[in-house]
Amino acid sequence: VKCEAKSALPKPKSNNSNCKKGSSEDKSKIAVGEECRADEQAFLVALYKYMKERKTPIERIPYLGFKQINLWTMFQAAQKLGGYETITARRQWKHIYDELGGNPGSTSAATCTRRHYER
C-alpha cells in the first residue's frame, strides 16, 4: 500500500471504538454490535471499491497458514499499533499475525503478514 492509497480507506472513528470494549454510555450491547458491523461493512465496501479502481480487485480473501484472514481485524490491529510505517519500522508484524490467531511457531509469520497487508 502506497502512501497516497491510505487516504482512500476510512479510518476508524477513534481509538476508543466501541467495537473492542463496552462503553459506559447508555447504548445497549445490540446497538454497539450493529455499529461495529456497520463500520466493518463500510470498510470492506471501501476496500473492495478502491482495489477495483486501481485494477487489482480482491478476487479471494487471502489465507495466512490455513486460516482465512479477516481483513477488518487485520486493519484494526494495524491501526492500533500505529499504521504500516510504524509497524514496519518497529518490526511488529509478528504482533499482527498473533492477533489474527496464527500459529505461534511459524518462522515466516511476520513477512507473510506484511506482504498480505501490502497487497
Secondary structure, DSSP 8 states (H G I E B T S, - for coil): --HHHHTTS---S-TT-TTTS--SSS--HHHHHHHHHHHHHHHHHHHHHHHHHTT----S--EETTEE--HHHHHHHHHHTT-HHHHHHHT-HHHHHHHTT--TT-SSHHHHHHHHHH-
